Amino acid sequence: MEQAIHTAINWLSRAKIIGILESYGFQCYDKESTQELEDALRSNIADGTIPPSALDTH
C-alpha cells in the first residue's frame, strides 16, 4: 500500500474512520481502539473492499 494512504489514514479522526467503515457496511464499537479501526481501514483498502478514494470523500 502506498505511503500516501498510510499517511492519510493517520491524519483521519476516529469519527471519520468510523464514518468510512460504516458507509461500507462495517459495524464499529466503542470498545475498539482507534488503532484497531485504522488497521481495519488499511486492510480493507489493501484488499479492495474499500477504494482509496473513500479517504478523500469523508
C-alpha positions in Angstrom: 0.0 0.0 0.0 1.2 3.5 -0.8 2.7 5.6 1.9 0.3 8.4 1.0 -2.6 6.1 2.0 -1.0 5.3 5.3 -0.4 9.0 6.0 -4.0 9.9 5.0 -5.4 7.3 7.4 -3.1 8.5 10.2 -4.5 12.0 9.8 -8.1 11.0 9.9 -10.1 11.5 13.1 -11.6 8.4 14.8 -15.1 9.7 13.8 -14.1 9.9 10.1 -12.6 6.4 10.2 -15.8 5.1 11.7 -17.8 7.0 9.1 -15.9 5.4 6.2 -16.1 1.9 7.7 -19.8 2.2 8.4 -20.5 3.6 4.9 -19.1 0.3 3.6 -21.3 -1.8 5.9 -18.9 -2.4 8.8 -20.0 -2.3 12.4 -17.8 -0.3 14.7 -17.8 -0.5 18.5 -16.6 1.9 21.2 -14.5 -0.9 22.7 -12.4 -1.0 19.6 -9.3 1.2 19.8 -8.6 3.8 17.2 -5.6 1.8 16.1 -7.8 -1.3 15.5 -10.1 0.8 13.4 -7.2 2.3 11.4 -5.9 -1.2 10.9 -9.3 -2.4 9.7 -9.5 0.5 7.2 -6.0 -0.2 6.0 -6.8 -3.9 5.5 -10.0 -3.2 3.6 -8.3 -0.7 1.3 -5.4 -3.1 0.7 -7.8 -5.9 -0.3 -10.0 -3.7 -2.4 -13.1 -3.8 -0.3 -12.9 0.0 0.2 -11.5 2.1 -2.6 -8.6 4.5 -1.7 -10.8 7.3 -3.0 -13.1 6.9 0.1 -10.4 8.7 2.1 -11.0 11.8 0.0 -14.7 11.9 0.4 -15.0 12.0 4.2 
